[in-house]
Amino acid sequence: MTLILRKGATQARIEGFERVNWDDDDYDVVGDTTIVGRIYRERLLGEFKWRWFLQVVPATPPNQGVAETIEKAKAAFKKRYAEVKRGK
């Protein structure tokens, strides 16, 4: 399973969308040629955290989460995505 983390602005350009104030800490997760999720940094309760979520159907809960680092967010995303692909 190969997942690519691509900046949102870059993915928008690839898909032919106009760039609209994309944050540098906003990524699309691409599997094959389809966007399967997103990972981005946001302020939660005064601290910056990394939020991840799946954009695949069906993706039963939990299909999102929050992590302290981008590495932890990527690992959690990959784990949950693999579970969804196996039908769990």
Secondary structure, DSSP 8 states (H G I E B T S, - for coil): --EEEEEHHHHHHHTT-------TTEEEEEETTEEEEEEEEEEETTEEEEEEEE--SS--S--EEEESSHHHHHHHHHHHHHHHHTT-
